[in-house]
Each structure stands twice: as structure tokens, then as C-alpha cells.
């Protein structure tokens, strides 16, 4: 699809700047709608890629779908049966709704077709799997043929959705079960674990940071309590796995 590079560049920076200043989900939704409409997309859904039957409204979920369609999805419990969700978990890559439909069973194909009847027949699904955090997704629908779009268009929408997901995560606060978010290490705890991960002893770490070895042990103990671990090795490994310190 042909676009004016200057116009879309201006739109990108303008929308990103406005989204960065948002303080509520309701402020973000019309900006996302404005951005995708410039690309010929009409509907979007953005939020956590989690078990909706377990977390319900405690998850991040924003969209501009017709309310009747959204309510019907809730009533039918189709979210967890949606083939786009299954494919996202399987591939962790971006894909089209048609690709998800081609790999689905009859129920999955019906769900994709129902989405097309209510909103738009074609679309992209972008999934995000940040290290140590709750995964997310951004799905956009259009009546246009996706062959009209370039790889740059897809990458731009993917990047825009990721930024919006990060901003909304900041606005909404930590996810209920996100251990990385709830286990917020202090700066000293993070430094201690980083030096221990680099092979330094407790004594050497204390010397580097200008604190006693006993104080270093205390920081390690407090970090372990937050991470639900015990011992130096387990605590350092857990912090690395959750992206809280350098690998």
C-alpha cells in the first residue's frame, strides 16, 4: 500500500508523543485508532496474552471492537479457543489471521470467520514476549487485502503496538501474578546481585560498593525474600531469568 513517508513519519512521532503523555487507557484508545486508520485498518485489540477465564478483567485489554461483538465473545468464551492465541503461543512470531485460520480446526475457523463478519475479514496478529514479564498481543483488522501492504508496514504496526503495550502496562500497573513486577529490587540489591553474578565474592562485592560484608549479605537476603529463593546461586539465577539484572 502506498503511503506518504513524510505524513506517516509525522503521524508516528505525533502519536507516540501523545501516547507517552497519557494517564489512562481511555486516552490511549483513540490515538491507536487514529494511527491504524492511517494504514487502512479499522479495528484493533491490544492487551495481555493470558488465560482470560482465570484472570478476567484483571488483565490488560483495550480495543475498539463493536461492543456487541466484544460482549458476544465473553458470553461464548471464545477468547481461549481463538486460533490466533494458540498460534501466537506456538510460533511467537507475527502472522496474518488467514494463517491462523489455515492451521485451525473447524471451531477455530468459525471464530475467525465470525470476527470477519463483525469487524474485518483480514488482519495481522503481533505477539510480544518480553523477558520475565507477562506476554502481550496487538491485533489489527482491515477490509483491505493484506497483499497491498509491505513488510515495512507490518514492522511499523508491530513496533507501534509494542510501544503502546509498554505504555499501557505502565499506566495500569503490575499484572497480578507478574513476579518480575512485584519483586522490585532496590538499587543496592541489584548491584549486589550483578557483582555476585560476575563471580565476585560477598566480601569483594562489599569492598566494591563501599559496604561491609554483613551489609552485602543483608542485601542478598532481602533480594532472596522478594524473589522467593534461597542461597546466592538460586537468587542470582532467578534475578537473571526475570531480567532484573544483567545476564
N, C-alpha and C positions, 0 to 999 in steps of 0.2 A: 504494500500500500504506500502510495507516495505521500510524503509529508513535507512541510517546510521546515528545514533544520533549525532556522532562526526562531520560528514561532514555538516549536516544541522545546527547544533549549530554554527559552524564556519561561514557558509553561512549567518545565521541570523545576527550575530554581525557584520560581514563584510558589508553586505548590509545596515544595519541600520546606521553604521558609515559613509558610503559613502553618503547615502541619507541626513544625518544630515548636511553634508558639501555642499550640492547642493545649487545653487543660481538661478536656472531656471528650468522650467518644463521639458525642453528638456533633462536636465541632469538626471532627476528622472526616466523618462520612461524606458530607457534601464536597469536600476537597478531593477525596478519592474519586467520587462520581465525576467531578469535573475533569480530572486527569484522564480517566479511562475513556470518557466520551470523546475526547480529542483524538483518540485512537480508533474510534468507531465501536467501542464496547459500551454496552448499556447497563449490565448488572455485574455486581461483584459480591464476594463473600470473603472475609478475612478473619482469622482467629486461631485458636489453639486446635491442634490436631490431637484430640484426646477422646476418651470414651465418654460420649455425651450422656449415656444412661447412668453413669457413675457421678459425673461432675456437673451435669446440667447447666444451670445459669451461672455457676461459679467459674465457668471458663470464659475466656475472651471470645466474643462472637459479635462481629458487626457486619452489616450487609445493607444493600438497597433493594433486595428482592421484594416482589409484591407480598404484602403481609399475609394474604390468603394462602399463598404458596408456602411461606415460612411456617404458618400455623399447621398446614396440612402435613408438612414434613415431620413436625413434632408429634402430631397425632398418630401418624403412621409409623413413627420410629425408624424412618428410612436412612437417617444420617449414618448409622453404623453399618448399614447394608449398602451404602453408596459405593460403587466400584472405584470412584476416584480416590476415596480414602484408602481402600485396600491397595490400589496401585501405588499410591504415594508411600505407603509403608513398605511396599515391596521393592520399589525402584529408587526411591529418594531422589528422583530426577523430575524435571518438568515434563509435562506431556499434555496432549490435547484430550478433550472429552471423548472424541471419537476413538482414540487409542484405548482409553479406559473401557469404553463400551465394547470394543472388539475382544477384550480379554475377560469380559464379564459373563455370568450366567444369565438366564432369562430374567430373573428378578432384577439383576443389576442393569440389564439393558432397558428394562421398563422404567427404572428410576431415572436413567439418563434421558430417555425419551420424554418422560413426564416433565423433567426440567426444561427440555426444549419447548414443550407445549406451553409452559407457564412463563418462561423467561426468554431464552435464546437457544437456538439449536447447536451452536458451535462455541467452543471456548477452550481456554488454557487453564491448567491447574499447576500452580507453583508451590512446592513444599519447602519448608525451612527446618533444618535440624541443627540448631545452634548447640555447641558443645556444652554438656552439663545443664541444659535448660529444656524447657518444655517445647516440643516442636510446634510449628505453625504452618498455615497454608493461606494462599491467596488464589482465588478462583475468579476468572472474568469471563463473561459470556457476551456473544455478539450474534447478529443475524448475518454478518459478512462471512464469506468463505475465508478460512484461515490461510489459504494459499496466497491471498493478497498481501499478507504480512511478511516482513523479513525477519531474519534471525536477530537483527538489532532491535526490532520492535518487541520481540519476545523477551530479550535480555533486559530491555528498558522497563517493561512492565514487571518483570521478575524483581529487578532491583528496587523499583518503586514500592512494590508490595512489601519487600523485606524491611525497608525503612519505616513504612507505616506500621508494620508489626512491632518493630522495636519501640516506636513512639507510643503506641497503644499499650504495650507491656509496661512502659514507664508510667503512663497515666493510671492504669488500672491497678498497679502494684503487683507483688509477687503472687504467683499461682499457688493455690492451697498446699499442693504436695511437692512443690519445687524445692528440693533440698539445697540447691545452689543458691537460690534467692534467700531462703530463710537462714542459711548458715553464712552470714556475712562476717567475714574475718576482719579484725581490726588491722590497721596498717602494720603494727609490730608483729602480730600473729602471722600475717602474710610474709613479712620479711624473714621471720624465723624459719618458717617452713621452706621458703625459697632457698635459704642457705643450707638447711638440712638436706634438701633435695639435691643440692650441688655437691654433697658429700662432706660438708663441714660438720664437725662435732658440736655438741651443745656448748662446750667451753669456747671453741673458736668462734661460734656464732655470736656468743655473748660479747666477746672481745671486739668483733667487727662492729657490732651495734652499740657498743659502749655501755653494756648492762652486765649484771652478774650472771653466772651460770644458773643460779637458782631462779632468777627472774626469767631467763630463757626457758627453763623447764616449765615455769608457770604459764608462759605464753603458749607453749606446746600443749599443755594440759587443757587450757581454755579452748584452744582450737579443736582438740580432740573431742571435747564435750559438745561443741557446736556441730561437728561432723558425725558424731555418733561412732567414733572409732576409739581404739586403744593402742598405745605404743607409737613410737616415732615413725616406723616404716609404714604402718597402716594409715596413719594420719596424713603423711606426705603423699601417699599414693591416692588417697581419696580426694585430697585437695587438687592434685594434678588432673585426675579423671573428671573433676567437675569444673575445670578451667579456672580455678580460684588462684592458682599460682602457675608459674612457668613450667612447662613440661621438661 
